[in-house]
Amino acid sequence: MLTLSTLLCCMMGLTLCYQRQSVNNNNNNNHNNADAKPTHLPPLHYPHGHKWNEPYFDLTMPRNITSLVGKSAYLGCRVKHLGNKTVAWIRHRDLHILTVGTYTYTTDQRFQTSYHRDIDEWTLQIKWAQQRDAGVYECQISTQPVRSYSVNLNIVVPTATILGGPDLYVDKGSTINLTCIIKFSPEPPTHIFWYHQDKVLSEETSGGRLKFKTIKSEETKSILLIYDADLLHSGKYSCYPSNTEITSIRVHVLQGERPEAMQTNAAPAAVALAWTCHTKQATQAVKVISTMVAAFVLLEACCTLLLQGTGQRPTASQIAQTQRTSSSSSSSNISSSSCCADNGKEQEEKEATSGQANTSGTTAR
């Protein structure tokens, strides 16, 4: 009997120990699960303050896009952990919804969004981009609140210019060098044609007198060389790249010396400036001479009135005072014109001599 009781006690003790061990194991497992880290962690550039399993933007995507007018523009937006949310493209200037997902929401069918699953990228395509399409576009995620990623689109219009225009003068027998520069082009033109009048120029049909050279860099340059220029080479030359409007220059082949006015574009301006200065000097000289003549006429009139009114001759001090007044008036007019100072001074001396002679004759009378 004692043996059976002892056996039962041992079995109960073992049961209690097993239950206690099971509870401890469960507690340890729960604690380990709470401290365990998720197996799918976001990248290092995950936005600060957001939960790791929420949608977020790839901030390494470019925010400034430059596209050529008339070509397709592509704006990229990468969204990670999108889940059951949607991506929409919004035009910022009027808050117009362009696309939602891959569905085009606007009536302008030039806008289209494609989804690249392997890189989680939503690309907005604008076909046949125009200058009015330039501006800010927003890629938005339908979270609460809405999250957005802005992309600025620049539309450039390439331009072509020919150096030395609009007119170029060369001597007969020299080499004509025409350089066409294409600016503001994201990519070089596929071809560039040169025209003389309305005829396309070609090295094959020129007999070795024409040579073309193209330099592709940030600014594409097309150079046309015409050796041993003849009078027949005069006329309009045009540069027509594939991605810009046509531009032209007029070439004048001269036989013998060229006129002075054609040597530099600054010649007309210099002639006009010289003529203006000459006209101003002549006008100011006339004013000075007129003032001096009027002063001496007034002097003679005063002397005559004094003789007639008093019957006496004017004293020498009165004549000198009148002359000083007239001279000071004339000097003030002369100093106002720096261009004609010397001419006015010589004229004043001549008039003063003649005035003194007239005064002496009047006094003698």
JOGIWO-V647873 format. One record per pair of residues at least 4 apart in sequence whose C-alpha atoms are under 7 Angstrom apart, sorted by the first residue. I is the first residue (numbers start at 1). GAP is how many residues later the second one is. D is the distance in whole Angstrom. If there is no record, write none. Layout:
[[I:GAP:D] [I:GAP:D]]
This chain:
[[1:4:6] [2:4:6] [3:4:6] [4:4:6] [5:4:6] [6:4:6] [7:4:6] [8:4:6] [9:4:6] [10:4:6] [11:4:6] [12:4:6] [13:4:6] [14:4:6] [15:4:6] [16:4:6] [17:4:6] [18:4:6] [19:4:6] [20:4:6] [21:4:6] [22:4:6] [23:4:6] [24:4:6] [25:4:6] [26:4:6] [27:4:6] [28:4:6] [29:4:6] [30:4:6] [31:4:6] [32:4:6] [41:11:7] [42:4:6] [42:10:6] [50:4:7] [53:28:6] [54:27:6] [55:24:7] [55:25:6] [55:26:5] [55:27:5] [56:23:6] [56:24:5] [56:25:7] [57:21:6] [57:22:5] [57:23:6] [58:20:5] [58:21:6] [61:15:7] [61:16:7] [63:87:7] [63:88:4] [63:89:6] [64:87:6] [64:88:5] [64:89:6] [65:87:6] [65:88:5] [65:89:6] [66:87:6] [66:88:5] [66:89:6] [67:6:6] [67:87:6] [67:88:5] [67:89:6] [67:119:7] [68:87:6] [68:88:5] [68:89:6] [68:117:7] [68:118:7] [69:60:5] [69:61:5] [69:62:7] [69:86:6] [69:87:6] [69:88:6] [70:58:4] [70:59:5] [70:60:6] [71:56:6] [71:57:5] [71:58:6] [72:53:7] [72:54:5] [72:55:4] [72:56:5] [72:57:6] [73:52:6] [73:53:5] [73:54:7] [73:56:6] [74:49:6] [74:50:6] [74:51:5] [74:52:7] [75:48:6] [75:49:5] [75:50:7] [76:45:7] [76:46:6] [76:47:4] [76:48:6] [77:44:5] [77:45:5] [77:46:6] [77:62:7] [78:42:5] [78:43:4] [78:44:6] [79:41:6] [79:42:6] [80:40:7] [85:56:7] [85:57:6] [85:58:7] [86:15:6] [86:55:6] [86:56:6] [87:13:6] [87:14:5] [87:52:7] [87:53:6] [87:54:5] [87:55:7] [88:11:5] [88:12:4] [88:13:6] [88:51:6] [88:52:5] [88:53:7] [89:8:6] [89:9:6] [89:10:5] [89:11:7] [89:48:7] [89:49:6] [89:50:5] [89:51:6] [90:5:6] [90:6:6] [90:7:5] [90:8:6] [90:47:6] [90:48:5] [90:49:6] [91:4:5] [91:5:5] [91:6:7] [91:7:7] [91:45:7] [91:46:5] [91:47:6] [92:44:6] [92:45:5] [92:46:6] [97:8:6] [97:9:7] [98:6:6] [98:7:5] [98:8:5] [98:13:7] [99:4:6] [99:5:4] [99:6:5] [99:7:7] [99:13:7] [99:14:7] [100:4:7] [100:5:7] [102:11:5] [102:12:6] [102:13:7] [104:7:7] [104:8:6] [110:16:5] [110:17:5] [111:13:7] [111:14:6] [111:15:5] [111:16:7] [112:12:6] [112:13:5] [112:14:7] [113:9:7] [113:10:5] [113:11:4] [113:12:6] [114:8:6] [114:9:5] [114:10:7] [115:6:6] [115:7:5] [115:8:6] [116:4:6] [116:5:5] [116:6:7] [117:4:7] [129:4:6] [130:25:7] [131:24:6] [134:19:5] [134:20:5] [134:21:6] [135:17:6] [135:18:5] [135:19:7] [136:14:7] [136:15:6] [136:16:4] [136:17:6] [137:13:6] [137:14:5] [137:15:6] [138:10:6] [138:11:5] [138:12:4] [138:13:6] [139:9:5] [139:10:5] [139:11:6] [140:6:7] [140:7:6] [140:8:4] [140:9:6] [141:5:6] [141:6:5] [141:7:6] [142:4:5] [143:4:6] [156:28:6] [157:27:7] [158:24:7] [158:25:6] [158:26:5] [158:27:5] [158:85:7] [158:86:6] [159:23:6] [159:24:5] [159:25:7] [159:85:6] [159:86:7] [160:20:7] [160:21:6] [160:22:4] [160:23:6] [160:84:6] [160:87:6] [161:19:6] [161:20:5] [161:21:7] [161:86:6] [162:16:7] [162:17:6] [162:18:4] [162:19:6] [162:86:7] [162:87:7] [163:15:7] [163:16:6] [163:17:7] [164:4:6] [165:84:5] [166:83:5] [166:84:6] [167:82:6] [167:83:5] [167:84:6] [168:82:6] [168:83:5] [168:84:6] [169:82:6] [169:83:5] [169:84:6] [170:4:7] [170:82:6] [170:83:5] [170:84:6] [171:82:6] [171:83:5] [171:84:6] [172:57:5] [172:58:5] [172:59:7] [172:81:6] [172:82:6] [172:83:5] [173:55:4] [173:56:5] [173:57:6] [174:53:7] [174:54:5] [174:55:5] [175:50:7] [175:51:6] [175:52:5] [175:53:6] [175:54:6] [176:49:6] [176:50:5] [176:51:7] [176:53:7] [177:47:6] [177:48:5] [177:49:7] [178:45:6] [178:46:5] [178:47:7] [179:42:7] [179:43:6] [179:44:4] [179:45:6] [180:41:6] [180:42:5] [180:43:6] [180:59:7] [181:38:7] [181:39:6] [181:40:5] [181:41:7] [182:37:6] [182:38:5] [182:39:6] [183:36:5] [188:28:7] [188:32:6] [189:52:6] [189:53:5] [189:54:6] [190:52:6] [191:50:6] [191:51:6] [192:47:7] [192:48:6] [192:49:4] [192:50:6] [193:7:7] [193:46:6] [193:47:5] [193:48:6] [194:6:6] [194:7:6] [194:44:6] [194:45:5] [194:46:6] [195:4:5] [195:5:5] [195:6:6] [195:42:5] [195:43:5] [195:44:7] [196:4:7] [196:5:7] [196:40:6] [196:41:5] [196:42:7] [197:38:6] [197:39:5] [197:40:6] [202:4:6] [203:5:7] [203:7:5] [203:8:6] [206:4:6] [209:17:6] [209:18:5] [210:15:6] [210:16:5] [210:17:7] [211:13:6] [211:14:5] [211:15:7] [212:11:6] [212:12:5] [212:13:6] [213:9:6] [213:10:5] [213:11:7] [214:7:6] [214:8:4] [214:9:6] [215:5:6] [215:6:5] [215:7:6] [216:4:5] [216:5:6] [229:4:6] [230:23:7] [231:22:5] [233:20:7] [234:17:5] [234:18:5] [234:19:5] [235:15:5] [235:16:5] [235:17:7] [236:12:7] [236:13:6] [236:14:4] [236:15:6] [237:11:6] [237:12:5] [237:13:6] [238:8:7] [238:9:6] [238:10:4] [238:11:6] [239:7:6] [239:8:5] [239:9:6] [240:5:7] [240:6:5] [240:7:7] [241:5:7] [254:4:7] [258:4:7] [259:4:7] [261:6:6] [261:7:7] [266:4:6] [267:4:6] [268:4:6] [269:4:6] [270:4:6] [271:4:6] [272:4:6] [273:4:6] [274:4:6] [275:4:6] [276:4:6] [277:4:6] [278:4:6] [279:4:6] [280:4:6] [281:4:6] [281:58:6] [281:59:6] [282:4:6] [283:4:6] [284:4:6] [284:53:7] [285:4:6] [285:55:6] [285:59:6] [286:4:6] [287:4:6] [288:4:6] [288:45:6] [288:46:6] [288:56:7] [289:4:6] [290:4:6] [291:4:6] [291:39:7] [292:4:6] [292:38:6] [293:4:6] [294:4:6] [295:4:6] [295:31:6] [296:4:6] [296:59:6] [297:4:6] [298:4:6] [299:4:6] [299:23:7] [300:4:6] [300:59:7] [301:4:6] [302:4:6] [303:4:6] [303:11:7] [304:4:6] [305:4:6] [306:4:6] [306:8:7] [307:4:5] [307:5:5] [307:6:6] [313:50:7] [314:4:6] [314:5:7] [315:4:7] [316:4:6] [317:4:6] [318:4:6] [319:4:6] [320:4:6] [321:4:6] [322:4:6] [323:4:6] [324:4:6] [325:4:6] [326:4:6] [327:4:6] [328:4:6] [329:4:7] [330:4:6] [331:4:6] [332:4:7] [334:7:6] [334:10:6] [335:6:7] [337:4:6] [340:4:6] [341:4:6] [342:4:6] [343:4:6] [344:4:6] [345:4:6] [346:4:6] [347:4:6] [348:4:6] [349:4:6] [350:4:6] [351:4:6] [352:4:6] [353:4:6] [354:4:6] [355:4:6] [356:4:6] [357:4:6] [358:4:6] [359:4:6] [360:4:6] [361:4:6]]
